Structures are given as C-alpha cells and as structure tokens.
C-alpha cells in the first residue's frame, strides 16, 4: 500500500517539466500533516536536530544519534533512502522500528488521510512525504527525547522543512547532485541547503569551497541564524589519543566533527547536566577570521568518544569478508564522494593480507541512477585497475513481485538496462583512452600475476606479469543476483553458484569465471548508488531482511 504512493517515471518527468511553486509544495505538506492529526507546533516537542548537505549527511546524523544515545537519551532518527527494508528510515535508539510498530503507525496515518479527503483535499501525500509524516507520529507517540532528521533533497523546499524550531541545524559537505531539482552550481545548491536555517537556531557546517560557504553565510544572515564552521577532528585530538570512528575512511572525519558540534550544542541548549568536562581547547586551524566564525573545539566526554566509536551506518565504507571474496560497499554517487571512496578502497584493499601466490582479482560492480554524470564517475574509478567491470540495475532479481522493500516504480527495467549498456560502452571507451594517471596515490601501478592455463596439466599457473595494462572487460547482467553470483562463483557461502544454463554470452564471462574460481583473493568494490548497495546487502547479509 505504501508503494502505491510512489510517483511513476512518467509523472516524475512531468513534474520536472512543469515544476510548480515549491512554496506551495511546502504548504501542501503542512496540509497533509494537519489532516493526519498533527499541527506544525507539535513538532517543536521533538527537540529536532535538522541536517542537510550533499555528501555525508546520513553519516553525520548517525554519529550524532549514537553520541546522544550514549548519554542515555531516547533517540529518534529519520533518514533516507533505506538500503534493505523501508523500516530502516524510522529508528528508535538506533534500531529500525519493528514490523508491528510500522504496521500500527502506517495504518493510523493512512486511514486518517483517507478519512479527511474532501473535494479540496482529494490526494494522498507521495511516498517520502507520507513516511516523513509517519516518522513524526512515531517519534511523538513513542516519546523520544530528541529526533535527528535528515533532509531528503535540498533543504528550502524539502518536506522535512516544515520543522519550525529545531534545537540545532547542520550542513555536511556540499557537492553537485540532484541538479535538475536543486540547480547546476554549488552556489545554487548551497542556497537550497541554507533554507533549513531558522531564526535564533545555531547552525554548523564543515569546510566548504569559498563561494558556497559565502552563500551559506548570506542565508544564515537573512534568516537571523548564527552559523559556525566546525574545527577539524585533529583539534579535538590535541593532547589525547586519536579518536576511533565506527565508520571507515578519512572523509568520515569531517562528518564526525560536525556530529560533535551538533550533539554538544543540543546538550547545552537542552540544559543537560553531567556532560563530562567540556573545557574549550584553542583551535589550531587557520580558519579564524574567515567569513564564518570557527566554533571552538572542546574536551570530549566519554559518551562522545564511545558514540563515535560505536557508530554503524550500513553501506558506507563497509567491508564484508566472505572467505576468499571481500566485498567493499560504498553508496558514493557524486564525483567527490567517488574520489573519497577510491581513496578508502585502495587503502582498505592494500591492508588486506596478500595471498601467498599473489593471485588477486579486482572487480568493480557499478550502477548510477538519476541525472548523474556516469562518465565522470567511472573515469575516477579507472585508476583502481579492475580486472572486470560489471554493470547491472539495482533490482535484486529480474522479477521483483516478492520483494516490496526494493520496489521502485520510478525506474523501468528497460530504462535501467539501457543505462547499464551505456555505462559498459563508457567504461570501454575510457580504457581505450588510457586514462591511467592516478590522481590519488603516488604508488606505481600494481605488479601482480595473471592466472593462465599450464600447457601440460590443464591447471592454472601464476605467470608473473609486468604492471598490468588497462584491460578490464565490461559485462552487463540483468539483475544484482546474477551479477553477484558470477563474481562470487560459488565461493561466497551466502550466494548460490551461477547457473550453468543460459550462461553470459560475453567471451570474457567464461574466461573470467575460471579466474574468479581459481584466484586466492577476490576484491569487489560495489559503488555508484545507495540503492545498488542496498540490493547487494540484501543478498550478501540475509539477516538484514529479517
């Protein structure tokens, strides 16, 4: 029933062509909220932390929620998209709400909206709006101490922006994404993000390029809001040991720094006692005197240190070691987040124990959705020297009838496969252009071995190889299950072996299958889309579906 509220692909295109008054959309959201039995003022009781940004806003929210939960507070957390089950979007104390609670509040909200239909209000809210309203009902009735609310898209006209009086706001790293909705420059996007600032409510952001930061400052001024720049995490580590983060990757440090400021400001403004010693530490950064004042660093309480260490956030710099196959999952889908992903993957893959005979196969599994420039994203992945590139839609199976959590009526299979074939051609073209200059790591190209048939025994021998040429056959599969099975070749206990009948027609598929079966180690990077990562997690970690 929830999925009937999804907008279909043709309708989405129509909305983009005839985008109406965004302010009217916000007013419509307020109308839906009131029809569901809540007033906008009711949301003030939720003590909300409102967070936007292009990259890392979900991770910053996850860090913030975990820190405050470590203070013994009952937390609500609303995020999007979900990876495996829709219930992940609405969490209490870090856990997705139960099926029973989801069922209870879904029908409560749905039935109220049905009962209040009249000629003037005949519609139902779309999928994301509905879940946002439902989350507010859950958090109010389950009496959370606070709610961490992640913006859906943008800020100014996002349906979460009916929140009038949050306790504190945050803006994570800005980048180019959702250009058809938010605009095609960083400045336009910064303008949209700054729309969540509220009068008298402190706001924090991380280091940003100069012009977008200036736009955020202007937005804060016009909205009578105090905006501060977060110090680097290094400033919190002065005089104490390095902080451990539950989320891997150097780019998570700025998300953690933002979370510390959001959590501390929330605790201060709510008058919480016994927070541990919060003596301010002089900042070491060179950012003082800029257009946005630098917030001071402070000594961290045990709950803060523990919260950063305990944070979990699926599908972001996540590693799954399944025997000889290691899966690296990251939902990066913008150029700067793919750059961060590549740095993390290369470091993480380097840290893995090298197989004794050196035989290692690297596979890229990629898809991208929406209006993203896939050629720009793929170009950044070429220097990883993948042996195979695999492209598939985000559908877990070709038939999705049995899997409501993964249904997306905004995408047709035909469109998705066309996109994959385009990505396959792009990858092949990029390799032909030999875009091999590595912008990240100074290390020389990998010297490895290539498995080749031994002439006498028919087995595979390791033949030493010069630095490998950029030759990475690209394969397209119709769904994730088939793609993952081909990559794992029966060596991952959670995946069935690939079916022999109807084998992939590409000649590289059969030779690659031999390499993948015989290699001592297989490293697979799954990236380009959070929905792709979610589908992969559903298949690789069956417990997440329970």
Beta strands, then each sheet from edge to edge (+ up, - down):
strand 1: 48-52
strand 2: 75-78
strand 3: 90-92
strand 4: 95-96
strand 5: 146-150
strand 6: 168-171
strand 7: 203-205
strand 8: 227-229
strand 9: 280-281
strand 10: 297-298
strand 11: 318-322
strand 12: 325-329
strand 13: 360-366
strand 14: 388-392
strand 15: 449-453
strand 16: 460-464
strand 17: 473-477
strand 18: 521-527
sheet 1: 4+ 3- 2+ 5+ 1+ 6+ 7+ 8+
sheet 2: 9+ 10-
sheet 3: 11+ 12- 18- 13- 14- 17-
sheet 4: 15+ 16-
end
